[in-house]
Amino acid sequence: MTKILKNIALALLLGVSISAVAQDNQSGAKQDMKDAGSDTKSAAKSAASGTAKTTKKAAHATKKGTKKAVNKSAEKTGEASDKVQEKTQ
C-alpha cells in the first residue's frame, strides 16, 4: 500500500512540476511574440521614414529639373523669335 501511495505522490509531484514548466514556456513564447511584434513595428516605422525622405528628395529634384527645363525652353523660344524677327526685316 505504501508503494502505491509513493507512486501516486510521485506522479502528482511530477504533474505539478511539468505543468509549471509548461506554463513558463507558454509565457516565454508569449513574450517572444510580443517582442517580434514590437521589432516588426519598429522596422516598419524605420522603412516608412526612409521612404518619406527619399520621396521628398525626389519631388524636390523633379521640381528643380522642371523649372530648369521651362526656363531653358523659354530662353530658346526667345532666341528663335529674335532670329525670325531679324530675317523678316
N, C-alpha and C positions, 0 to 999 in steps of 0.2 A: 504494500500500500504506500509506503513512504517513497518507493521508487517512482510510482505513478505521480505522486504529489510533486516530487522533484522535477519530473519531466514536464508537468503542467506549469510549474513555476518558471522553469527554464524557457518554455515556449512563450509564456506571457512576457517574460523579460525581453526575449529576442523580438517579439512582435512589437513591443513598445519602442525598442531601440531602432528597429527597421523603419517604423512609421515616423519617428523623429528625424532620422536621416533623410527619408523621402521628402518630408516637409522642408528641410533645409535645402535640398536640391531644387525643389519647386520654387522656393523664394529666390534662390540664386538664379534660376532660369528667368524668373520674372524680372529680376533686376537687370539681367543681361539684355532682355528685350527692351527694357526702358532705356538702357544705355545705347543700344543700337538705334532706337528711335531718335534719341537726342543727337547722336552723331549724324544721322541722316538729315535731321533738321538743320544742323549747323552747316553741313555740306551744301544743302540747297540754298541757304542764305548766302554763302560764300560765292556759289556759282551765279546766283542772281545779281549779286553786287558786281562781279566781273563783267557779266553781260551788259549791265546798265552802263558801266564805264565805257566799254567798247562801243556800244550803240551811240553814246553821247559824242565820243571822238569821231565816229564815222559820220554822224549827222553834221558836225562842225566842219569836217573836211569836205563833205558834199556841198555845203553852203558856200564855203570858200571857193571851191572849184567852179561852182555855178556862177558866182559873182565875177570871177576872173574871166570865164568864157563870155559872159554877157558884155563885159567891158571891152574885151578884145574884139568881139563881133561889132560892137558899136563903133570902135575905132576904125576897123576895116571898112565898115559901111561909109563912114565919113570920108576916108581916103578915096574910095570908089566914086563917091559923089563928087569930090573935087576933080578927079580925072575926067569924069563925064562933063563937068562944067567947063573945064579947060578946052576940051575937044569941040564943044559946041560954040565957043566964042571965036 
